[in-house]
Amino acid sequence: MTETAHPGSVLVVDDDAAIRRSLERGLRLSGFAVRAVGSGADALTAVRDTPPDVLVLDVSMPGMSGIEVCTRLRDDGRDLPVLMLSALDETADRIAGLQAGGDDYLVKPFALQELVLRLRALLRRRPPAVTGAPLRVAGLVVDPAARTAERDGHPLELTRREFELLEVLARNAGLVLTRDQLLERVWGYDFDVRSDAVDTFVSYLRRKLEADGRPRLVHTVRGVGFVLRDTP
């Protein structure tokens, strides 16, 4: 079976026809194979019929929202990368979309080249088969092969991106990792990108790690980055 020339297949889901046409044209010119649909229901059908390599999903759509689409895909066990699109004032929806299993987000309006770079990064980061013993640090047990994690015996319900972030922090326990290092190791961004994704996902991860009053494990080192350790 020969390898296809395009960098990957993209399904664009947005209820705005002008945005769909613009992204379809721009992504095709960038070498992607592109399909576009205008509703959440059509997105689920398209993914079921011919799964794309990556999904570009508008958060706020009438009828079935991008949040619900992402939730249904993850509940069905589909782990394709999802990049959420949202308007500047849709912060709550964007957060809900990421918590539903989105991998990254862009705020409209955005440059096509930034979308292309992020899609290529998402496609590069398809996780390989992982083996090896679980990581054990500071009351955490992180099993890369099973993609499960627990703290003090309590299972952690993590999205794929939260798990990858925790795994990288656990593998480097006691070492301060900069935001750029985390963007490269977790998101695959080997280019300069303006993104608060690291801080956003660290806050989600902390909320789950610190449930029921457990002490903080992921600490901020001001002006540098983040470190996982069991002391302040």
N, C-alpha and C positions, 0 to 999 in steps of 0.2 A: 504494500500500500504506500503510494508516494505521498510526501508531505505537501500540503496545500501552500500556495504562495502567499496567501493573505495572512496577516498576523493573528487573526481570530475572527469568530463570528459574533456579532453584537445584536441584541434585541433592544431597541429603543421603545420605551413606553411613556407616552406623554399625551395628555388630552388636547394640547395645543397643536393644531395642524401645522402652523408655521414653524414651530420648534422642531417638530418631527421631520419636516422637509429639509430644514437647515442642517440638522444633525445627520440625517441620512446621507445628504450630499457630501457634507464635510468629512464624515467618517469613511465613506467610499473612496474619496480622493486620497485619504490617508492609508488606504489599502485594506480596510476591514470589509468583510462581508456583512451587510446590514439588512435587517428587517425592522419595520416600525409598526406599532399598533397604538390605538388611541384610548384603550380602556384596560382596567385591571383584569376583567374577565377574558378579554382577548389575549392578554399577556399570559395568563395561565394556560390557555389553549395552545398558544404558540410554543411555550416551553415544553408542554406535554408532547406536542406533535414533532417538533424538531428542536431539541434543547440547544441554546446558544452557548458559546464559551463564556460570555459575560453579559450581564443585564444592566442597562441604564434605565433607572426607574424613577419617575416623578413621584414625590411623596404625596402631594395633595392633588387628588383627582376626584371628580364626582363619581358617585356610585361606589365602586370598590377602590379604596385608596391604595397607594403604594405600600403603606404599612401592612395592610391586610394581604396584599399580594406576597410580600416578603415573608410574612408569618406563615402563610399557606405553603409556600415553597419549602421553607425550613421544616415545617411539620411533616411534609411529604418526604423528607430526607434528601432534598436536592441542595447541594452545597455549591452551586455555581456562584462566582463572585457577583456581588450586587453593588453598584454605585448609585447612591440616591441623589436626586436633584431636588433642590428646594429653593423657595424664594427667601429673601433676607429675613422676612418677618415670620417665618415658619419654624422658629427654633424648637418649639415643643414637638411639632410633627417630625422634625428631623431627628430629634432625640429618640422619639418612639420608633422611627424607622430603623435607626441603628440598633436599638434594643431588640427589634424584631429579627435582626440578623444581617442588616446591611453592613458592608465592609468599609465603605468610605462615603463621602458626600461632597458635592459641589454646590455652591450657592449661585443662583442665577442673578445677574448675567455672568457668564464666564467665557474665557477665550477657548476656542476649539482646541488649540494646541495643548492647553492644560488638561482638557478632557482626554485627549489622545494619549498623553504621557501617563495619566493615571490608569487608563484602561490597559495600556501595555504593562504597567507595573502589576496590576491585578492578575493579568494573564501569566506573567512570569512567576507569580507567587503560588501557583497551584501546588498544594503541599505534596511532597513525595511520600512514599511509604516510609514510616518511621519505626525503628525498632530500638531496643535498648531498655535498660532498667528505668523505672520511674524515678523522678527527681524528688528528693526528700529534703526539705529545708524549712526551718522555722514553723513546724507544725503543718506544713503543706505537703501533700503528695500529688505530684503532677505526672501523669502517665501519657507521654507523647504518642505511644502506639495506640492506646485505647481512646485518646483525646478526652480523658476525664481528669478531674481535679477535686481535691477535698482539703478542708482545713479542720484540724483537730477532729477528724473522723466524720465531719459533716460534708456531704457532697456539695459542690458548687455548680450551679446552673449557669454556664458561660456560653456566650455566643462564640463563633469560631474566632473572630478577631480578638475578643477578650482572652480566649484561651491562648492564642499565639503570643499576645503581649505578656501574659503571666508566665508562659514557658520561657521566653527570652529573659525576663527579669529573674526568674528562678535559676536559670543556668548561669546567671551572672550575679548571684546573691552577694551582697556586700560591695559590689562595684557600682559606681554611679554611671549611668548611661545617659548620654545627651539626647535631646529630642531628635536631632538629626540621625543619631545612631539607631534609635528606635524606629524612625520612619524608614530607614534603610532595611533594618533586620525584620521588621514586622510587616510593613507595607510594601517593601521592595522599591522605595523611592531612591534611585541613585541619581536624582536630579534635584536642583534647588526648587523647593516647593513651599509656598506659604500655606500652612495648615495648622489648625489647632486640634487636629485629630488625636494626637498623643494625649493632650490634656483631657480631651473629652472622654476617651476610652479609659484613661487612668481613673477618672472620677467614677465611671460605671463600675470598674473593677473593684475600686475601694468600697463602693456601696455593698457589693456582694461579699467581699472578704471581711468586712467589719460588721456584718449583720449580727444581731443579738449582742451588741456591745463588745465584740472582740477588738483587741487593740490593733492599731495601725501597723501594716507590714510594708506598704509601698509609700516611701517618704519622698517629699520634694526637696531637692537641694537647690535652693534659690539661685537663679542665674545659670544653672548647669543642666539639671535634668532630674532623673528619678533613680531610686535605689530600693531594692527589696532587702529588708533586714528586720529582725525582731526587736531591735532597740531603737529608741528615738534618734 
